[in-house]
Amino acid sequence: MPFEFERQEIEDVILIKPKVFGDNRGFFMESYKKSDFFNNGIFTEFNQDNHSKSAEHVLRGLHYQAKPHGQAKLVRCSKGKIYDVAVDIRPNSKTFGKYIKVELSEENKHMLFIPDGFAHGFVVLSSEAELLYKASGEYNPMADRGILWSDKDININWEIDFDPILSDKDKNQPKFNQINLKELI
């Protein structure tokens, strides 16, 4: 099998480790194969691919879309290194308000599957980083929402010793206890 699927502490979040074939010419890997993903419990149909580039110390997030426009994501760092974070915002979940943080990098080539019902963010740990990610739903600006990255109720340990570079939007996101739970059901 070209992938190893590693379930995380929060149900339905899965770290995916692709098998990489490398030699002196470079490498080859499969980054998505529907049948393997389906056989490992990821039944999501992806409808949009995104590519972002961020400078060192940039922090993006925590972003999500209100129902019915929620998005599951398959995130991969193709250049550089990041900490990728997924926060469970499913009101009826036993892990509501908990988060998963993993390192994604061009070296480890790991991917993180984040189901619908999670807020997502990342911080760049290298001089720059490029992310490629699939989304189950198309971006809808009217459903665009977020949570303050530094909210004490979630208490994410970003493991950074610098002040992150944030957009004005991300500096002013609401706190976790201020989000509209009715938009998530």
ZIJOPE-V645931 format. One record per backbone hydrogen bond with DSSP energy under -0.5 kcal/mol. CO is the residue of the C=O (numbers start at 1). NH is the residue of the N-H. Records with the same first field share a line. If there is no record, write none. Layout:
CO=NH + NH
//
This chain:
2=19
4=6 + 17
5=7
6=15
9=11
10=13
12=14
13=8
14=113
15=6 + 17
16=18 + 111
17=4
18=20
19=30
20=22
21=28
23=26
26=23
28=21
33=36 + 37
34=38
35=39
36=40
37=40 + 42
38=41
41=43
44=46
48=135
50=133
52=131
54=129
55=58
57=165
58=124
60=122
62=147
63=120
64=145
66=69
72=136
73=114
74=134
75=112
76=78 + 132
79=130
80=106
81=125 + 126
82=84 + 104
83=123
84=102
85=121
86=100
87=89 + 119
88=97
89=91
90=93
93=96
95=98
98=88
100=86
102=84 + 104
104=82
105=109
109=18
110=77
111=16
112=75 + 114
113=14 + 115
114=73
117=89
119=87
120=62 + 63
121=85
122=60
123=83
124=57
127=56
129=54
130=78 + 79
131=52
132=76
133=50
134=74
135=47 + 48
140=143 + 144
141=144
143=66
145=64
148=151
151=155
156=158
162=164
164=166
165=59
167=171
168=172
169=172
170=149 + 173
174=148
175=178
176=179
179=181
180=183
181=184
182=185
183=67
//
